[in-house]
């Protein structure tokens, strides 16, 4: 949505002018305030004695793969709640996956090279290079030794649901075929980085607790893992906060829950902060609404599928009301 609006002349007038895009509405909030649920994962292989069973689809590998989700609240978030005077619920979502899909391996492969290239792959600055790495990753994930590796790999991941950090979506070109530049801004706020350290420590604690501890083999062959981890588990279990911060910065990733780049809010809010009114209408333009996850003022505290459907449903009702179509159910029955 922010890319479409910017290409159509709805956004920061100064930035649009530099690209030669005629300005329809000067709304600097378009493309700003990006939020996502950053995620950190710790993968490992099953012990040697279990690999054959895993390769045949036995044990945890014989399940759907998504074996458990748990929620807990970090000390960072407790401190924020104390300042606000209200309870915001759990901010940490821990996920246990008992087998690594090929797609996850591809993402890990691309992330590894993105780190080496200073984050330029995922930003959109090198679109053709990124495509080449994705294709290479897909090829490698189909090679038999790699498939065997994936069959015996499991991981814990933590999705951080209450980030304060913000990023942006901006245009590189007026050409709609050129990908936008995406700055996710993960862990930019210092308190988010503190929360990431808590998340890593909690996962490491779980890994040392039965039954997880019974399934720890090694992590040396898994792509995308910081060299510090390849010395075995114990150095990772004993890692300092500084070392965990380094790991978090290097390996934080996305859950594809991008939100807030066309935020709704009060009609009199600054145009640098809010692009839509509470009825999802683009400010200053008639007949134009946005109805997806980009409209939320801040990222929701859960996966974004349900909230996106709710936003679409609400937008449909608002449009029908504007055209005198009456209650939504009656109109649907008439159709």
C-alpha angles and dihedrals in degrees: 000000000000091000092050092048094047092049088050093054099261111126142050105357095210094052092045091050091056088058094046094247113147110240115240097169129003102225109149092185091075107104095008131103095040114180132183137170102257114214134203123194135191112200128188140169126249117254117277092254092058100044095089091052091048092048089056092050096257130137117015089340088068092065130079087276095240099092105164148359126195134178129214139162124245125222087241091060093044088056092051091050091051090055092047094044093229139090114246096186128236118342099187125074114188117198127192116203118185098197132032116233119219090247091060090051090052090052091049090050093050091045091053091056092040088060091051091050095050096255094300096126099062096037092071093246092117104033098161093045090051091052090051091053092047091052092047090049091051090051093050092048088061095053112107099238089050092047089053089050091052092048092061098039124102132168149189118226133184123208113203108219103182106053122162095193119107133200136177148234116221136168125254093189144001087245107104090211092063110089117241122247110257119198105184093188092211114183092356090134108075092226090056089056090050089052090050090057089052090050093052092048092051092052091048089051091052091048090058092051126083132287091024092051090060091062100049112120115149140303101207098109098044114108122237097032121135113250089240089068094053093075090078135272101291097067088051092049089050096044119138124236089256091055092048090050089054091050091048093051093048099045108030110128144174135273089198091246095131111169147156101045093122098032125190122219146129114341091236096048117120114276088232089065107032131037101176137045120233090272090061092251119146105246115252095010125093122220097017126112134166119218114181141079092291090077097068116108089221133004113277120247095249143037109312101229097091095042091050091054090047091052091051092048092050092048090053091052092048092051092048091050091051089056095045094248093141129219114002096237093052092049092048091050090051090055 
